[in-house]
Amino acid sequence: MHLSETLALSLLVVTTLSYATEEDMMTPPAGMERCYGISKKANNDCGTSKHACAGKAIKDNDPEEWNFVKKGTCVPEGGKLVTD
């Protein structure tokens, strides 16, 4: 295999694995739901329109940041099930 083929294959594998990981984070685990507006600084579960990674929240309780919580606990904790 030539170097260019090896690089292309490596890029394809990395891209595929990254996509699968992102998709996994977008689907709540069983018994959980996304709760917006309750994340503490640097303690969010996944990306927003401002960034693409978990742990990147820059302030507490940003309405766009979210965490997975047990179903039925989001609103009592002061969060929302949808973004504004």
TORKOL-4160 file (C-alpha; in steps of 0.2 Angstrom, whole numbers, padded with zeros to 4 digits, m for minus):
84
<pt num="1" X="0000" Y="0000" Z="0000"/>
<pt num="2" X="0007" Y="0017" Z="m0005"/>
<pt num="3" X="0009" Y="0031" Z="0008"/>
<pt num="4" X="m0006" Y="0041" Z="0001"/>
<pt num="5" X="m0017" Y="0026" Z="0002"/>
<pt num="6" X="m0012" Y="0023" Z="0020"/>
<pt num="7" X="m0015" Y="0041" Z="0025"/>
<pt num="8" X="m0032" Y="0041" Z="0016"/>
<pt num="9" X="m0037" Y="0025" Z="0025"/>
<pt num="10" X="m0031" Y="0032" Z="0042"/>
<pt num="11" X="m0041" Y="0048" Z="0039"/>
<pt num="12" X="m0057" Y="0038" Z="0035"/>
<pt num="13" X="m0055" Y="0027" Z="0051"/>
<pt num="14" X="m0053" Y="0042" Z="0062"/>
<pt num="15" X="m0067" Y="0052" Z="0054"/>
<pt num="16" X="m0079" Y="0037" Z="0056"/>
<pt num="17" X="m0074" Y="0034" Z="0074"/>
<pt num="18" X="m0076" Y="0052" Z="0078"/>
<pt num="19" X="m0094" Y="0052" Z="0071"/>
<pt num="20" X="m0099" Y="0037" Z="0080"/>
<pt num="21" X="m0093" Y="0044" Z="0096"/>
<pt num="22" X="m0103" Y="0060" Z="0093"/>
<pt num="23" X="m0118" Y="0050" Z="0089"/>
<pt num="24" X="m0117" Y="0040" Z="0105"/>
<pt num="25" X="m0116" Y="0056" Z="0115"/>
<pt num="26" X="m0132" Y="0063" Z="0106"/>
<pt num="27" X="m0142" Y="0048" Z="0112"/>
<pt num="28" X="m0147" Y="0048" Z="0130"/>
<pt num="29" X="m0143" Y="0032" Z="0139"/>
<pt num="30" X="m0158" Y="0022" Z="0145"/>
<pt num="31" X="m0168" Y="0031" Z="0159"/>
<pt num="32" X="m0159" Y="0048" Z="0155"/>
<pt num="33" X="m0164" Y="0064" Z="0146"/>
<pt num="34" X="m0155" Y="0080" Z="0141"/>
<pt num="35" X="m0157" Y="0094" Z="0153"/>
<pt num="36" X="m0152" Y="0111" Z="0147"/>
<pt num="37" X="m0147" Y="0126" Z="0158"/>
<pt num="38" X="m0141" Y="0116" Z="0173"/>
<pt num="39" X="m0123" Y="0113" Z="0168"/>
<pt num="40" X="m0109" Y="0120" Z="0178"/>
<pt num="41" X="m0093" Y="0128" Z="0171"/>
<pt num="42" X="m0083" Y="0115" Z="0162"/>
<pt num="43" X="m0095" Y="0101" Z="0166"/>
<pt num="44" X="m0107" Y="0099" Z="0151"/>
<pt num="45" X="m0110" Y="0083" Z="0142"/>
<pt num="46" X="m0108" Y="0088" Z="0124"/>
<pt num="47" X="m0106" Y="0102" Z="0112"/>
<pt num="48" X="m0117" Y="0117" Z="0107"/>
<pt num="49" X="m0116" Y="0130" Z="0093"/>
<pt num="50" X="m0102" Y="0137" Z="0103"/>
<pt num="51" X="m0090" Y="0122" Z="0104"/>
<pt num="52" X="m0090" Y="0104" Z="0100"/>
<pt num="53" X="m0084" Y="0095" Z="0116"/>
<pt num="54" X="m0089" Y="0090" Z="0133"/>
<pt num="55" X="m0082" Y="0100" Z="0147"/>
<pt num="56" X="m0081" Y="0116" Z="0137"/>
<pt num="57" X="m0095" Y="0126" Z="0146"/>
<pt num="58" X="m0088" Y="0143" Z="0150"/>
<pt num="59" X="m0101" Y="0148" Z="0163"/>
<pt num="60" X="m0113" Y="0140" Z="0175"/>
<pt num="61" X="m0131" Y="0138" Z="0169"/>
<pt num="62" X="m0129" Y="0143" Z="0151"/>
<pt num="63" X="m0146" Y="0139" Z="0143"/>
<pt num="64" X="m0138" Y="0130" Z="0128"/>
<pt num="65" X="m0127" Y="0119" Z="0138"/>
<pt num="66" X="m0134" Y="0102" Z="0144"/>
<pt num="67" X="m0131" Y="0087" Z="0154"/>
<pt num="68" X="m0139" Y="0070" Z="0155"/>
<pt num="69" X="m0150" Y="0068" Z="0170"/>
<pt num="70" X="m0162" Y="0054" Z="0176"/>
<pt num="71" X="m0179" Y="0056" Z="0167"/>
<pt num="72" X="m0191" Y="0067" Z="0177"/>
<pt num="73" X="m0178" Y="0076" Z="0186"/>
<pt num="74" X="m0173" Y="0090" Z="0174"/>
<pt num="75" X="m0187" Y="0103" Z="0177"/>
<pt num="76" X="m0187" Y="0100" Z="0196"/>
<pt num="77" X="m0168" Y="0104" Z="0196"/>
<pt num="78" X="m0172" Y="0121" Z="0187"/>
<pt num="79" X="m0168" Y="0115" Z="0169"/>
<pt num="80" X="m0177" Y="0114" Z="0153"/>
<pt num="81" X="m0180" Y="0099" Z="0141"/>
<pt num="82" X="m0177" Y="0110" Z="0126"/>
<pt num="83" X="m0166" Y="0125" Z="0122"/>
<pt num="84" X="m0173" Y="0142" Z="0120"/>
